[in-house]
Amino acid sequence: MKRVLLFVFLLFSFAVYAGELEDAVAEYNGGSYEKAFQLFSGLCGQGNSIACAYLGDMYFNGEYVAQDRAKSLGLFIQSCANGVASACASAGDSYYFEYGTSKNVDASVDYYSRACSGGIGYTCYNMGYLSETGEEIEKNPENAAAFYEKGCGLNYGKACAGLAFMYEKGNVFKQSYSEAIKYYEKACSNNNAAACRFKGNLLYQGKGTSTDKPEYAKALEMYNRACDGKDGMGCRFAAEMYFENLGVKINYPLMKEKYEKGCEYADAESCYQLGLKSQSGDGVKKDVSLAFTFMNLACTLDHYNGCYLAGNLAYDETLGFVINHNTAMTMYTKACDNNVSMACNNLGHMYDNARGVAKDSKKALALYQKSCDMGNELACYNLAVNLLEEQPYNAEHKQQAFKIFEDGCNGTRSESCTNLAYMYAEGILAEQDYFKAFKYYNRSCDMGNGLSCNMVGNMYQEGRGTRADITKAFKLYEKSCNLSYGSGCNNLAIAYADGNGVKVNRIKAKQLFGKACDLKEQKGCDNYKSMK
């Protein structure tokens, strides 16, 4: 607490001490704390309450003397009683934030009220906020509005913003976007950067404008003012406008600059968006190293999707970044602990497959279960697969796996339908039923699963679970091959070679055997070699 405001006298004048006090203040502001302490002590002992307030600051901050906030509070109370409004504010802070005393909201309110009456703007805002929220004192929106008006009249930006918000939402005052814009502007002009952004939001939405239509250029101006005031969200909103081509021309360099500023000013979403764009090359040069840097920064700022995507970069070799399983585990763990379901699934995958850690099936199951409980169908599928493979045999867990496959198939997981079909076809945990197997393979194929399309083709060809139909079998093998499933290509090639459902075409057959081989289907390689 430093005396950066002019002192306001409620009761007394101390002109008689003016020269000595000015000398003491000059010593203090110049950093000569020992001399300042001696002068303030002498003046305070003679009854100069401003000097006592400064002395309180020195005890509060531990300047020259050992920090003693209980003593500083006593000096603030003494000065406040003698009319020093800023000392009342400091006493209010001490009681509210537990500086040298236990928390006492009633005492804090008393001192803030005195300070507000004495012209200390931030205490008017504090009283307005406490009265508006009703979290610690009786809720009284009318009193809140009065305190905000007082604080705004003292040019305290947050108080003007509080008043603007009341007009915007129609709390106490009749809703008026134009009045909200007026007070947001005053708040913005009094160094409240967030208020610049709030005004920008209204202009962007066309609320309170002269035409009741969006004024994008003016909104961008306000977002830039917010950004200049180190409001990270303001920087981000400006970046988005430079990217969207909405009312302003696309400008990727400025977009990047604003996102970087937003990230610098601790807006996690700015870091995250810049990470996404650096990974995809959308508006900036593609750079996975930078993508990781920004995702990591987002994670540091508790953007948990940023943690998850940083983990992906460190774990998935296909993304082009340096693999580091320890980093991936750290990132996934933080994201999973904060309920990012895919992070829990991937962490489970690490334990399941001994990627960077010793294999631990129990931990993998627990993590898959956690992710599944959050509605992640992939994790549910992985959980079911692990429950089926679990040893020793656990009948309850096997049935749980069967139920998970049913639920997944009813959702969007084609693999769940495939497994369910296989279990019916083989009579695993259910009575063998080719008709149900056919049904579920079909459903999976409709979801784009090449393996299942191949199996439906087999069932049409063999007449299992459906009438034999070689033409339909051919079409299913063709679909399976188009979905890059090697066995489907091999079966399609056989159809061309033998004329099953299609005219014989050995040249086409050899091409398809080659494709099957390229898709790592060994039978395709063997058949390709044997073709003349």
C-alpha positions in Angstrom: 0.0 0.0 0.0 1.7 3.2 -1.2 0.2 6.6 -1.0 -0.3 7.2 -4.7 -3.5 9.3 -4.3 -3.9 12.7 -2.9 -5.1 12.5 0.7 -8.6 13.6 1.4 -9.4 15.3 4.7 -12.7 14.6 6.2 -12.3 16.6 9.4 -9.0 18.4 9.8 -6.3 20.4 8.0 -2.7 19.8 8.7 -1.2 22.9 7.0 0.9 23.6 10.0 3.0 20.5 9.2 3.1 21.1 5.4 6.8 21.8 5.0 8.0 18.9 7.2 5.5 16.5 5.7 6.6 17.5 2.1 10.2 16.8 3.1 9.2 13.4 4.6 7.2 12.5 1.5 10.1 13.5 -0.8 12.5 11.3 1.2 10.0 8.4 1.0 9.4 8.7 -2.8 13.1 9.0 -3.3 13.6 5.6 -1.5 15.4 7.1 1.5 13.3 5.0 3.9 15.4 5.4 7.0 15.1 9.2 6.9 11.5 9.1 5.9 10.7 6.7 8.8 12.3 9.1 11.2 10.4 12.1 9.9 7.0 10.3 9.7 7.5 9.0 13.2 8.1 12.4 14.6 5.2 14.0 12.8 2.9 11.1 13.6 3.8 11.6 17.3 2.9 15.2 17.0 -0.6 14.3 15.7 -0.1 14.5 11.9 -2.5 11.8 10.6 -1.1 11.9 7.1 2.3 11.0 8.5 0.7 8.2 10.5 -0.8 6.9 7.3 2.6 6.9 5.6 4.1 5.2 8.6 1.4 2.6 8.4 2.4 2.0 4.8 6.0 1.5 5.8 5.1 -1.1 8.5 2.7 -2.7 5.9 5.4 -3.0 3.3 8.4 -3.7 5.6 10.2 -0.6 4.4 13.2 0.1 6.6 11.3 -1.5 9.5 10.3 -5.2 9.9 6.9 -5.8 8.3 4.2 -5.6 11.0 0.7 -5.5 9.5 -1.0 -5.5 12.8 0.8 -2.3 13.7 0.1 -0.8 10.2 -3.6 -1.5 10.7 -3.6 0.4 14.0 -2.0 3.4 12.3 -4.5 3.2 9.4 -7.4 3.2 11.9 -5.9 6.2 13.8 -5.4 8.2 10.6 -8.9 7.3 9.3 -10.4 8.5 12.6 -8.7 11.9 11.9 -10.0 12.2 8.4 -7.5 10.6 6.1 -9.7 8.9 3.6 -7.0 6.8 2.0 -6.1 5.4 5.4 -9.8 4.4 5.7 -9.4 2.5 2.4 -6.2 0.8 3.7 -8.0 -0.2 6.9 -10.9 -1.6 4.8 -8.4 -3.6 2.7 -6.7 -4.9 5.9 -10.0 -6.2 7.3 -11.1 -7.7 4.0 -7.9 -9.4 2.9 -6.8 -10.4 6.4 -3.7 -8.2 6.6 -2.6 -8.3 10.2 -6.0 -9.3 11.5 -8.7 -11.8 10.9 -11.3 -11.2 8.2 -14.1 -8.8 9.3 -16.4 -7.9 6.5 -18.5 -5.6 8.7 -15.4 -3.6 9.7 -14.2 -3.6 6.1 -17.6 -2.2 4.9 -17.4 0.5 7.5 -14.0 1.7 6.4 -14.7 1.3 2.7 -17.8 3.5 3.2 -15.8 6.2 4.9 -13.2 6.1 2.2 -15.8 6.3 -0.5 -17.4 9.3 1.2 -13.9 10.8 1.3 -13.4 10.4 -2.4 -11.4 7.2 -2.8 -12.9 5.7 -6.0 -11.9 2.1 -5.7 -13.6 1.7 -2.4 -16.9 3.0 -3.9 -16.5 0.2 -6.5 -15.8 -2.3 -3.7 -18.9 -1.3 -1.9 -20.9 -1.4 -5.1 -19.7 -4.9 -5.9 -20.4 -6.2 -2.4 -23.9 -4.7 -2.5 -24.6 -6.0 -6.0 -23.5 -9.6 -5.5 -24.8 -10.0 -2.0 -22.2 -12.7 -1.3 -20.9 -11.2 1.9 -23.3 -8.5 2.8 -27.0 -8.0 2.2 -27.8 -7.8 -1.5 -28.9 -4.3 -2.4 -28.8 -3.4 -6.1 -30.0 0.2 -5.5 -27.1 0.8 -3.1 -24.7 -0.8 -5.5 -25.8 1.6 -8.3 -25.4 4.5 -6.0 -21.8 3.4 -5.0 -20.9 2.8 -8.7 -22.2 6.3 -9.6 -20.1 7.8 -6.8 -17.0 5.9 -7.9 -17.6 6.7 -11.6 -17.9 10.3 -10.7 -14.5 10.0 -9.1 -13.2 8.6 -12.4 -12.6 5.1 -11.1 -12.9 2.9 -14.2 -14.3 -0.2 -12.6 -17.1 1.7 -11.0 -18.1 3.1 -14.4 -18.0 -0.4 -15.8 -20.2 -1.6 -13.0 -22.7 1.1 -13.8 -22.5 0.3 -17.5 -23.2 -3.4 -16.8 -26.3 -2.5 -14.9 -27.6 -0.5 -17.8 -26.7 -3.3 -20.2 -28.6 -5.9 -18.2 -31.4 -3.7 -17.0 -30.5 -4.1 -13.3 -32.0 -1.2 -11.2 -32.0 1.1 -14.3 -34.2 0.6 -17.4 -32.1 -1.4 -19.9 -30.3 1.0 -22.2 -27.5 -0.1 -24.4 -26.6 3.5 -25.4 -26.1 4.4 -21.7 -24.1 1.2 -21.2 -21.9 2.2 -24.1 -21.5 5.7 -22.6 -20.3 4.4 -19.3 -18.1 1.6 -20.8 -16.4 4.4 -22.7 -15.8 6.4 -19.6 -14.5 3.3 -17.9 -12.3 2.6 -20.9 -11.0 6.1 -20.8 -10.2 5.7 -17.2 -7.8 2.8 -17.8 -10.3 -0.1 -17.5 -9.2 -2.2 -20.5 -12.0 -4.8 -20.0 -14.6 -2.0 -20.4 -13.1 -1.2 -23.8 -13.8 -4.8 -24.7 -17.3 -4.7 -23.3 -18.1 -1.7 -25.4 -16.6 -3.4 -28.4 -19.0 -6.4 -27.8 -22.0 -4.2 -27.9 -20.9 -2.5 -31.1 -20.1 -5.9 -32.6 -23.6 -7.0 -31.8 -25.3 -3.8 -33.0 -26.6 -2.9 -29.5 -26.8 0.8 -28.7 -25.6 1.9 -32.1 -27.3 4.7 -34.0 -28.6 2.2 -36.6 -29.1 -0.8 -34.3 -26.7 -2.6 -36.7 -23.2 -4.0 -36.0 -20.4 -1.5 -36.3 -17.5 -3.8 -36.9 -14.9 -1.2 -37.5 -15.7 0.6 -34.2 -15.8 -2.7 -32.4 -12.4 -3.5 -33.7 -11.1 -0.1 -32.6 -12.4 -0.9 -29.0 -10.8 -4.4 -29.0 -7.5 -2.8 -30.0 -7.8 -0.3 -27.2 -8.5 -3.1 -24.8 -5.5 -4.9 -26.2 -3.4 -1.8 -25.8 -4.5 -1.8 -22.2 -3.2 -5.4 -21.8 -6.6 -7.0 -21.8 -5.8 -10.4 -23.3 -9.4 -11.2 -24.4 -9.5 -7.9 -26.2 -6.4 -8.9 -28.2 -8.1 -12.2 -29.0 -11.3 -10.6 -30.2 -9.3 -8.3 -32.4 -7.4 -11.3 -33.8 -10.6 -13.1 -34.6 -11.9 -10.1 -36.5 -8.7 -9.9 -38.6 -9.2 -13.6 -39.3 -12.9 -13.7 -40.0 -13.2 -11.1 -42.8 -16.2 -9.6 -40.9 -16.4 -5.9 -41.4 -12.6 -5.6 -41.7 -10.2 -7.1 -44.3 -8.4 -10.3 -43.5 -5.0 -9.6 -42.1 -3.1 -12.6 -41.0 0.0 -10.8 -39.7 -2.2 -8.6 -37.5 -4.2 -11.7 -36.4 -0.9 -13.4 -35.3 0.3 -10.3 -33.6 -2.9 -9.9 -31.6 -3.0 -13.6 -30.6 0.6 -13.3 -29.5 -0.3 -10.2 -27.4 -3.3 -12.0 -25.9 -1.2 -14.9 -25.0 1.4 -12.6 -23.5 -1.3 -11.0 -21.4 -2.3 -14.4 -20.0 -5.4 -15.1 -22.1 -5.2 -18.9 -22.3 -7.5 -19.1 -25.3 -5.2 -16.8 -27.3 -2.3 -19.2 -26.7 -4.6 -22.1 -27.6 -5.8 -20.6 -30.8 -2.3 -19.7 -31.9 -1.3 -23.3 -31.1 -4.1 -24.7 -33.3 -3.2 -22.3 -36.2 0.5 -23.1 -35.9 -0.3 -26.8 -36.1 -2.7 -26.5 -39.1 -1.0 -23.6 -40.9 -4.2 -21.7 -40.9 -3.2 -18.1 -41.5 0.3 -18.6 -40.1 3.3 -20.7 -41.1 2.8 -24.3 -40.1 5.2 -25.1 -37.3 4.5 -28.0 -34.9 7.3 -26.8 -32.5 5.5 -23.4 -32.1 2.2 -25.2 -31.9 3.6 -27.2 -28.9 5.0 -24.0 -27.3 1.6 -22.2 -27.5 -0.3 -25.3 -26.3 2.1 -25.6 -23.4 1.5 -22.0 -22.5 -2.2 -22.5 -22.7 -1.8 -25.5 -20.4 0.2 -23.4 -18.0 -2.7 -21.0 -17.9 -5.1 -23.9 -17.1 -6.5 -24.3 -20.6 -7.0 -28.1 -20.2 -7.7 -28.8 -23.9 -4.3 -27.1 -24.5 -2.8 -29.6 -22.1 -4.4 -32.4 -24.1 -3.3 -31.2 -27.5 0.2 -30.6 -26.2 0.2 -34.2 -25.0 -0.9 -35.4 -28.4 2.0 -33.6 -30.0 4.4 -35.3 -27.6 2.8 -38.7 -28.0 1.6 -39.1 -31.6 4.5 -39.6 -34.0 2.3 -38.9 -37.0 2.0 -35.2 -35.9 5.7 -34.5 -36.7 6.8 -33.3 -33.2 9.6 -34.8 -31.0 8.1 -37.8 -29.1 8.5 -37.4 -25.4 6.4 -39.8 -23.3 7.2 -38.1 -20.0 5.9 -34.8 -21.4 2.9 -36.5 -22.9 2.1 -38.2 -19.5 2.4 -34.8 -17.7 0.1 -33.1 -20.1 -2.4 -35.9 -20.3 -2.5 -36.2 -16.5 -3.3 -32.5 -16.0 -6.0 -32.6 -18.7 -7.5 -35.8 -17.4 -7.5 -34.5 -13.8 -9.6 -31.7 -15.1 -12.0 -33.9 -17.0 -10.8 -33.8 -20.6 -12.1 -37.2 -21.6 -9.8 -37.9 -24.5 -6.8 -37.1 -22.3 -7.9 -39.8 -19.9 -8.4 -42.2 -22.8 -4.9 -41.5 -24.2 -3.4 -41.9 -20.7 -5.1 -45.2 -20.5 -3.6 -46.1 -23.9 -0.1 -45.4 -22.5 -0.6 -47.8 -19.6 -2.4 -50.3 -21.8 0.4 -50.4 -24.3 3.4 -49.7 -22.1 4.2 -46.4 -24.0 6.7 -44.6 -21.8 5.5 -46.4 -18.6 5.3 -50.0 -17.4 2.2 -51.8 -18.6 -0.5 -51.5 -15.9 -3.9 -53.0 -17.0 -5.6 -51.8 -13.8 -4.7 -48.2 -14.3 -5.6 -48.5 -18.0 -9.0 -49.9 -17.1 -9.6 -47.1 -14.5 -8.7 -44.4 -17.0 -10.8 -45.9 -19.8 -13.7 -46.1 -17.3 -13.3 -42.5 -16.3 -13.2 -41.3 -19.9 -16.2 -43.6 -20.8 -18.2 -42.2 -17.8 -17.7 -38.8 -19.4 -19.3 -40.0 -22.6 -16.3 -40.8 -24.7 -17.3 -43.6 -27.0 -13.7 -44.5 -28.0 -12.8 -44.9 -24.3 -15.9 -47.1 -23.8 -14.8 -49.2 -26.7 -11.2 -49.5 -25.4 -12.7 -50.4 -21.9 -14.8 -53.1 -23.4 -11.9 -54.6 -25.3 -9.8 -54.7 -22.2 -12.7 -56.2 -20.1 -13.0 -59.0 -22.7 -9.3 -59.7 -22.5 -9.1 -59.4 -18.7 -7.7 -62.3 -16.8 -8.6 -64.0 -14.6 -12.1 -64.5 -16.1 -14.7 -62.2 -14.7 -18.2 -63.0 -16.0 -19.6 -59.6 -14.8 -17.0 -57.7 -16.6 -17.5 -59.7 -19.8 -21.2 -58.8 -19.7 -20.3 -55.2 -19.1 -18.1 -55.3 -22.2 -21.0 -56.8 -24.2 -23.3 -54.0 -23.0 -20.7 -51.3 -23.9 -20.5 -52.7 -27.4 -24.3 -52.5 -27.7 -24.3 -48.9 -26.5 -21.4 -47.9 -28.7 -23.1 -49.5 -31.8 -26.3 -47.5 -31.0 -24.1 -44.4 -31.0 -21.4 -43.7 -33.5 -18.7 -46.4 -32.9 -18.5 -48.6 -35.9 -15.9 -50.8 -34.1 -18.5 -51.6 -31.4 -20.9 -52.8 -34.0 -18.1 -54.9 -35.6 -17.2 -56.5 -32.3 -20.9 -57.1 -31.4 -21.4 -58.8 -34.8 -18.4 -61.0 -34.3 -19.6 -62.0 -30.8 -23.0 -63.1 -32.3 -21.3 -64.9 -35.2 -19.0 -66.8 -32.9 -21.5 -67.3 -30.0 -19.3 -65.3 -27.5 -21.3 -64.2 -24.4 -24.5 -64.7 -26.5 -26.2 -67.5 -28.4 -24.7 -67.8 -31.9 -27.0 -65.8 -34.3 -25.8 -65.1 -37.8 -28.8 -62.9 -38.5 -27.9 -60.6 -35.7 -24.2 -60.8 -36.8 -25.3 -59.7 -40.3 -27.4 -56.9 -38.9 -24.5 -55.4 -36.9 -21.9 -55.9 -39.6 -24.3 -54.0 -41.9 -24.7 -51.2 -39.4 -20.9 -50.9 -39.0 -20.4 -50.9 -42.8 -22.9 -48.1 -43.1 -20.7 -46.1 -40.7 -17.8 -46.5 -43.0 -16.0 -49.5 -41.5 -14.2 -51.4 -44.3 -13.7 -54.6 -42.3 -17.4 -54.9 -41.6 -18.3 -54.2 -45.3 -15.9 -57.1 -46.2 -17.7 -59.3 -43.6 -21.1 -58.4 -45.0 -19.7 -59.4 -48.4 -18.6 -62.8 -47.0 -22.1 -63.4 -45.6 -23.8 -62.6 -48.9 -21.3 -64.8 -50.7 -21.8 -67.7 -48.2 -25.5 -67.2 -47.5 -25.0 -66.8 -43.7 -27.6 -64.7 -41.9 -29.0 -63.6 -45.3 -29.9 -65.0 -48.7 -26.8 -65.7 -50.9 -26.3 -62.9 -53.4 -23.0 -62.8 -55.3 -23.8 -59.5 -56.9 -24.4 -57.8 -53.5 -21.2 -59.6 -52.2 -19.2 -58.0 -55.1 -20.6 -54.5 -54.2 -19.7 -54.9 -50.6 -16.2 -56.1 -51.4 -15.9 -53.0 -53.7 -17.0 -50.7 -50.9 -14.6 -52.4 -48.4 -11.7 -51.9 -50.8 -12.7 -48.3 -51.4 -12.5 -47.9 -47.6 -8.9 -49.1 -47.9 -9.5 -52.5 -46.2 -6.9 -54.9 -47.6 -9.0 -58.1 -47.3 -11.9 -56.4 -49.1 -9.5 -55.6 -52.0 -8.3 -59.2 -52.1 -11.9 -60.6 -52.2 -12.8 -58.0 -54.9 -9.8 -59.1 -56.9 -10.9 -62.8 -56.6 -14.3 -61.8 -57.8 -12.8 -60.2 -61.0 -10.5 -63.2 -61.4 -13.3 -65.8 -61.1 -16.2 -63.8 -62.6 -18.2 -63.8 -59.3 -20.8 -61.1 -59.7 -18.9 -59.3 -62.4 -17.3 -60.1 -65.8 -13.9 -61.7 -65.6 -11.1 -59.1 -65.8 -7.7 -60.5 -64.9 -5.9 -57.2 -65.4 -8.2 -55.6 -62.9 -7.8 -58.5 -60.6 -4.0 -58.2 -60.6 -4.3 -54.5 -59.9 -6.5 -55.2 -56.9 -4.3 -57.9 -55.6 -1.5 -55.4 -55.7 -3.6 -52.8 -53.8 -4.5 -55.5 -51.2 -0.8 -56.2 -50.8 0.0 -52.5 -50.4 -2.6 -52.4 -47.6 -0.6 -55.1 -45.8 -2.9 -58.0 -46.7 -0.5 -60.9 -47.2 -3.0 -63.0 -49.2 -3.1 -60.1 -51.7 0.7 -60.3 -52.0 0.6 -64.0 -52.6 -2.2 -63.8 -55.2 -0.4 -60.9 -57.0 2.7 -63.1 -57.3 0.7 -66.1 -58.6 -1.1 -64.0 -61.3 0.2 -64.6 -64.8 
